[in-house]
Amino acid sequence: MNYFPAFLKLDDKKVLIVGGGSIAYEKLVHLLDFTQKIDIIAEVFSQEMQRKLEEHNLHFEKRSYVKGDIAAYAIVIIAVDDIPLQAEIFEESKQYKCLCNAVDSVDYCDFIFPSYIKKDDLTIAVSTSGASPAMAKHLRRYLQNLIPQGIGAFLQEMRSLRETLPKGKERMKMLDEKAKKYIESWSK
């Protein structure tokens, strides 16, 4: 199965995580790189999850999932080992038209979490379409070591130029050349 790579703008989207264990915690940490609009429902929360919830002042409820809980969410992450519950929530997500990810159950996923690098405005995602998350993780680590520390400042400069220079072919050409020279400077 192949997945279309896309970067979602989460500014106005609410996310629900069902589960409070180590895998739910891992997904929460990834999501916090991009949004704070995250709610969590779980019967039990790990200590690390509880600390993260308090640190970010996130809304959570200590209880079982109830049908209809996902109605107000754009995205739901199911991080529980209960396969029948995963299937039930996935089917319900179709009714509410929310994107669903059931951890380690690709049959109940509209999307998967890639392994990714986030340095300021730069985000690089690596995926093997679920074939080998371990390979994606190690490739991410390899790529991460290639990115220079100053990438954030360079991207801020490029953003400023895009915002101040008039649109057109000249601007595109100048920005393209600037990016090309920056990358070429890495190998020197």
C-alpha positions as a printed Julia matrix, in Angstrom:
188×3 Matrix{Float64}:
   0.0    0.0     0.0
   1.34   3.44   -0.89
   0.58   6.61    1.01
   0.42  10.06   -0.54
   2.87  12.38    1.24
   1.15  15.53    2.51
   1.77  18.13    5.17
  -1.43  19.05    6.99
  -2.08  22.48    8.47
  -3.44  21.75   11.94
  -4.11  25.34   13.06
  -7.9   24.93   13.08
  -8.12  21.16   13.52
  -8.73  19.26   16.74
  -6.96  15.97   17.4
  -8.12  13.16   19.7
  -5.81  10.47   21.03
  -7.47   7.36   22.44
  -4.99   5.7    24.77
  -2.6    6.74   27.5
   0.36   4.34   27.28
   3.83   4.6    25.8
   2.71   4.51   22.15
   0.05   7.17   22.78
   2.75   9.23   24.49
   5.03   8.88   21.44
   2.26  10.07   19.11
   1.46  12.96   21.47
   5.08  14.11   21.47
   5.13  14.09   17.65
   1.86  15.98   17.4
   3.02  18.63   19.88
   5.66  19.68   17.32
   2.74  20.91   15.18
  -0.3   21.67   17.37
  -1.56  22.07   20.93
  -5.21  21.3    20.02
  -5.02  17.75   21.32
  -7.41  15.95   23.69
  -6.78  12.52   25.18
  -9.15   9.81   26.43
  -7.77   6.79   28.28
  -8.63   4.56   31.18
  -5.02   4.7    32.41
  -2.24   7.23   31.75
   1.45   6.42   32.01
   3.51   8.68   34.25
   5.3   10.22   31.27
   1.96  10.86   29.55
   0.52  12.45   32.69
   3.57  14.76   32.99
   3.28  15.79   29.32
  -0.45  16.5    29.69
   0.2   18.72   32.69
   3.23  20.4    31.1
   1.16  21.45   28.06
  -2.1   21.94   29.96
  -3.93  19.54   27.63
  -7.53  18.4    28.1
  -7.82  14.73   29.03
 -10.46  12.41   30.4
  -9.73   9.27   32.42
 -12.38   6.9    31.08
 -13.21   4.41   28.35
 -13.93   5.49   24.79
 -17.65   6.05   24.1
 -19.2    6.0    20.64
 -19.51   9.58   19.41
 -16.37  10.83   21.18
 -14.74  11.55   17.81
 -17.59  13.68   16.42
 -15.85  17.04   16.98
 -12.38  16.0    15.78
 -10.63  16.24   12.42
  -8.07  13.58   13.35
  -8.22  10.61   15.71
  -5.26   8.52   16.83
  -6.13   5.11   18.3
  -3.25   3.95   20.49
  -4.78   0.97   22.27
  -4.19  -2.78   21.87
  -7.92  -3.51   21.61
  -8.27  -4.48   17.91
 -12.11  -4.62   17.93
 -12.15  -1.09   19.4
  -9.71   0.06   16.71
 -12.05  -1.34   14.03
 -15.1    0.24   15.67
 -13.52   3.7    15.89
 -12.16   3.45   12.34
 -15.64   2.64   10.99
 -17.13   5.44   13.06
 -14.53   7.89   11.69
 -16.08   7.46    8.23
 -19.4    8.77    9.57
 -17.74  11.9    10.97
 -15.29  12.28    8.06
 -12.26  12.52   10.32
  -8.87  11.08    9.47
  -7.99   8.01   11.51
  -4.73   6.34   12.51
  -4.79   3.08   14.45
  -1.27   2.44   15.69
   0.2   -0.77   14.2
  -3.05  -1.63   12.36
  -2.69  -0.33    8.81
  -6.11  -1.74    7.94
  -7.6    0.91   10.22
  -5.54   3.86    9.01
  -6.31   6.71    6.65
  -2.73   7.89    7.19
   0.47   6.83    8.89
   3.0    8.77   10.93
   6.27   9.16    9.05
   9.63   9.31   10.72
  10.52  12.99   10.5
  13.11  15.66   11.12
  11.98  19.07   12.4
  14.5   21.91   12.57
  12.77  25.28   12.79
  10.81  25.71    9.52
  12.36  22.64    7.9
  10.41  19.39    8.14
  11.58  16.28    6.28
   9.38  13.19    6.4
  10.58   9.66    5.66
   8.21   6.76    5.08
   8.44   3.2     3.83
   4.62   2.97    3.53
   4.65   0.76    6.61
   7.06  -1.8     5.14
   9.85  -1.01    7.61
   9.41   1.71   10.22
  12.88   0.74   11.49
  14.4    1.59    8.09
  12.58   4.94    8.04
  13.91   5.7    11.54
  17.52   4.92   10.61
  17.33   6.82    7.34
  15.92   9.81    9.25
  18.85   9.68   11.66
  21.29   9.55    8.74
  19.66  12.53    7.01
  19.46  14.48   10.25
  23.25  14.47   10.48
  23.54  16.04    7.01
  21.5   19.16    7.83
  23.56  22.16    8.97
  22.78  23.92   12.25
  22.15  27.25   10.48
  19.26  26.0     8.35
  16.69  27.87   10.47
  18.34  31.26    9.93
  18.67  30.6     6.2
  14.98  29.67    5.93
  13.98  32.83    7.82
  16.03  34.87    5.32
  14.32  33.08    2.42
  10.88  33.68    3.98
  11.67  37.38    4.35
  12.77  37.63    0.72
   9.6   35.85   -0.47
   7.47  38.25    1.54
   9.22  41.44    0.41
  10.22  40.86   -3.21
   7.59  41.16   -5.92
   6.3   37.85   -7.3
   7.48  36.77  -10.7
  10.08  34.85  -12.65
  12.98  37.01  -11.44
  12.14  36.35   -7.81
  11.74  32.61   -8.46
  15.08  32.47  -10.27
  16.92  34.43   -7.57
  15.46  32.32   -4.72
  16.2   29.1    -6.6
  19.82  30.12   -7.15
  20.21  31.17   -3.5
  18.86  27.8    -2.28
  21.09  25.9    -4.71
  24.22  27.78   -3.56
  23.32  27.22    0.1
  23.02  23.46   -0.38
  26.21  23.33   -2.49
  28.05  25.07    0.36
  27.34  22.09    2.65
  29.89  19.9     0.89
  32.71  22.48    1.08
